[in-house]
Amino acid sequence: MPKEFIDESAYVCVLNACSHSGLVAIARSIFNNISIKTDIIYTTMIDCLSRAAVFDEAQQLIDQFERDHMPVWSMY
């Protein structure tokens, strides 16, 4: 399937399937090829790494997300 037809939901489903199947290497490869990573895609990949007990890499991904995404204070 061409990449332009794959949306966030498809990526989340595939990463979640990899997470529950223990396919961390495949999930990592898919994640690295996603051009626009949303917060839910990051969360799904962190879940995958955590389920496989790859905590150092999961923490690095959390740190990267926090660096790249500033908090929004629009409610104040």
Sine and cosine of phi, psi and omega as CSV:
sin_phi,cos_phi,sin_psi,cos_psi,sin_omega,cos_omega
0.00,0.00,0.72,-0.70,0.03,-1.00
-0.88,0.48,0.61,-0.79,-0.06,-1.00
-0.84,0.54,-0.56,0.83,-0.06,-1.00
-0.93,0.37,-0.25,0.97,0.02,-1.00
-0.99,-0.11,-0.06,1.00,0.01,-1.00
-1.00,-0.03,0.83,-0.56,-0.01,-1.00
-0.96,-0.27,-0.01,-1.00,-0.04,-1.00
-0.84,0.54,-0.66,0.75,-0.03,-1.00
-0.88,0.48,-0.65,0.76,0.01,-1.00
-0.90,0.43,-0.70,0.71,0.03,-1.00
-0.88,0.47,-0.69,0.72,-0.01,-1.00
-0.89,0.46,-0.67,0.74,0.01,-1.00
-0.89,0.46,-0.70,0.71,-0.02,-1.00
-0.93,0.37,-0.70,0.71,0.03,-1.00
-0.89,0.45,-0.62,0.79,0.03,-1.00
-0.91,0.41,-0.64,0.76,0.05,-1.00
-0.89,0.45,-0.67,0.74,0.06,-1.00
-0.89,0.46,-0.65,0.76,0.00,-1.00
-0.86,0.51,-0.74,0.67,-0.05,-1.00
-0.97,0.23,-0.25,0.97,0.02,-1.00
-0.98,-0.18,-0.09,1.00,-0.01,-1.00
0.97,0.23,0.36,0.93,-0.04,-1.00
-1.00,-0.07,0.92,0.39,-0.09,-1.00
-0.91,0.41,-0.66,0.75,-0.03,-1.00
-0.89,0.46,-0.65,0.76,0.02,-1.00
-0.93,0.37,-0.68,0.73,0.03,-1.00
-0.87,0.49,-0.67,0.74,0.01,-1.00
-0.88,0.48,-0.68,0.73,0.02,-1.00
-0.89,0.45,-0.71,0.71,0.02,-1.00
-0.89,0.45,-0.73,0.69,-0.02,-1.00
-0.85,0.52,-0.68,0.73,-0.02,-1.00
-0.92,0.40,-0.38,0.93,0.00,-1.00
-1.00,-0.07,-0.02,1.00,0.03,-1.00
-0.99,0.17,0.83,-0.56,-0.07,-1.00
-0.98,0.22,-0.66,0.75,0.01,-1.00
-0.91,-0.42,0.96,-0.29,-0.04,-1.00
-0.99,-0.14,0.90,-0.43,0.02,-1.00
-1.00,0.04,0.13,-0.99,-0.01,-1.00
-0.89,0.46,-0.58,0.81,0.00,-1.00
-0.95,0.31,-0.52,0.85,0.07,-1.00
-0.93,0.37,-0.69,0.73,0.08,-1.00
-0.86,0.52,-0.72,0.69,-0.03,-1.00
-0.88,0.48,-0.66,0.75,0.00,-1.00
-0.91,0.41,-0.65,0.76,0.02,-1.00
-0.93,0.36,-0.63,0.78,0.05,-1.00
-0.89,0.45,-0.63,0.77,0.07,-1.00
-0.87,0.49,-0.69,0.72,0.00,-1.00
-0.87,0.49,-0.74,0.67,-0.01,-1.00
-0.91,0.42,-0.64,0.76,-0.02,-1.00
-0.92,0.39,-0.65,0.76,0.03,-1.00
-0.89,0.46,-0.50,0.87,0.00,-1.00
-1.00,-0.02,0.12,0.99,0.01,-1.00
0.89,0.46,0.54,0.84,0.08,-1.00
-0.99,-0.17,0.91,0.41,-0.17,-0.99
-0.93,0.36,-0.57,0.82,0.00,-1.00
-0.89,0.45,-0.70,0.71,0.02,-1.00
-0.93,0.38,-0.60,0.80,0.05,-1.00
-0.89,0.47,-0.67,0.74,0.02,-1.00
-0.91,0.41,-0.62,0.78,0.06,-1.00
-0.88,0.47,-0.63,0.77,0.02,-1.00
-0.92,0.38,-0.63,0.78,0.08,-1.00
-0.88,0.47,-0.72,0.70,0.01,-1.00
-0.88,0.47,-0.67,0.74,0.02,-1.00
-0.89,0.46,-0.69,0.72,0.02,-1.00
-0.88,0.48,-0.71,0.70,-0.01,-1.00
-0.91,0.42,-0.56,0.83,0.05,-1.00
-0.93,0.37,-0.65,0.76,-0.11,-0.99
-1.00,0.08,-0.27,0.96,-0.07,-1.00
-0.81,-0.58,0.95,-0.30,0.02,-1.00
-0.96,0.27,0.59,-0.81,0.05,-1.00
-0.91,0.42,0.51,-0.86,0.00,-1.00
-0.97,-0.24,0.80,-0.60,-0.01,-1.00
-0.93,-0.38,0.58,0.81,-0.10,-0.99
-0.93,0.37,-0.31,0.95,-0.03,-1.00
-0.99,0.16,-0.12,0.99,0.00,-1.00
-0.98,-0.19,0.00,0.00,0.00,0.00
